[in-house]
Amino acid sequence: MPRFLDENGEPTHDEKAAAVDPESGEPVTTPARNLWVTETALTTALNTSYFVESVATFSIVMGFASCWRGSGSSS
């Protein structure tokens, strides 16, 4: 997905052909690309947190199972 917009509002990969924002002097970026990058980052963070929560739950359950098994085997 092209990063910049040219003078006609068309996407372009060339930073030199991109339109310049009069306030900041920086090339104008593609709003759809910015939204896509943000969505990808947030989706990755959400999936990672779900995975970590699942691993933590598994660890807690295995800890309780180990304690239960250890306390029942002493004679």
Sequence and secondary structure as in RCSB ss.txt:
>XXXX:A:sequence
MPRFLDENGEPTHDEKAAAVDPESGEPVTTPARNLWVTETALTTALNTSYFVESVATFSIVMGFASCWRGSGSSS
>XXXX:A:secstr
  SEE TTS EES TTTS B TTT SB B HHHHHHHHHHHHHHHHHHHHHHHHHHHHHHHHHHHHHHHHHHS  
